[in-house]
Amino acid sequence: MGVGNYIEQERLLLFEIKSPFVARIIRTFQTYEYIYIAQEFCPCGEFSDLVTGCILPADACRFYIANMVLGLKAAHEQMIVYRDFKPGTHRLS
């Protein structure tokens, strides 16, 4: 399977996830060199921006981690393994 097939498979899987804890895919398109994925707007930035240089209260930590776990659960229910789990890949809305 070529790289293009893997990317197409991933694109189709992203459309399958329907959860309030996962940013929705609006549209995808491609040029000769690139593939673009337009996701719903998350105006509060990335989780890594929130935690850089500060200590979050325990209640806030529980809230954000619970949301991340629910997003992972939604992916796993679709038999999707999320392999890029890090603070910079989580958007805040």
TAHU-V113913 format. One record per residue. SS is DSSP state (helix for helix, strand for strand, loop for the rest). Layout:
BEGIN
ss=SS
ss=SS
END
This chain:
BEGIN
ss=loop
ss=loop
ss=helix
ss=helix
ss=helix
ss=helix
ss=helix
ss=helix
ss=helix
ss=helix
ss=helix
ss=helix
ss=helix
ss=helix
ss=helix
ss=helix
ss=loop
ss=loop
ss=loop
ss=loop
ss=loop
ss=loop
ss=loop
ss=loop
ss=strand
ss=strand
ss=strand
ss=strand
ss=strand
ss=strand
ss=loop
ss=loop
ss=loop
ss=loop
ss=strand
ss=strand
ss=strand
ss=strand
ss=strand
ss=loop
ss=loop
ss=loop
ss=loop
ss=loop
ss=loop
ss=strand
ss=helix
ss=helix
ss=helix
ss=helix
ss=helix
ss=loop
ss=loop
ss=loop
ss=loop
ss=loop
ss=loop
ss=helix
ss=helix
ss=helix
ss=helix
ss=helix
ss=helix
ss=helix
ss=helix
ss=helix
ss=helix
ss=helix
ss=helix
ss=helix
ss=helix
ss=helix
ss=helix
ss=helix
ss=helix
ss=helix
ss=helix
ss=loop
ss=loop
ss=loop
ss=loop
ss=loop
ss=loop
ss=loop
ss=loop
ss=loop
ss=helix
ss=helix
ss=helix
ss=loop
ss=strand
ss=loop
ss=loop
END
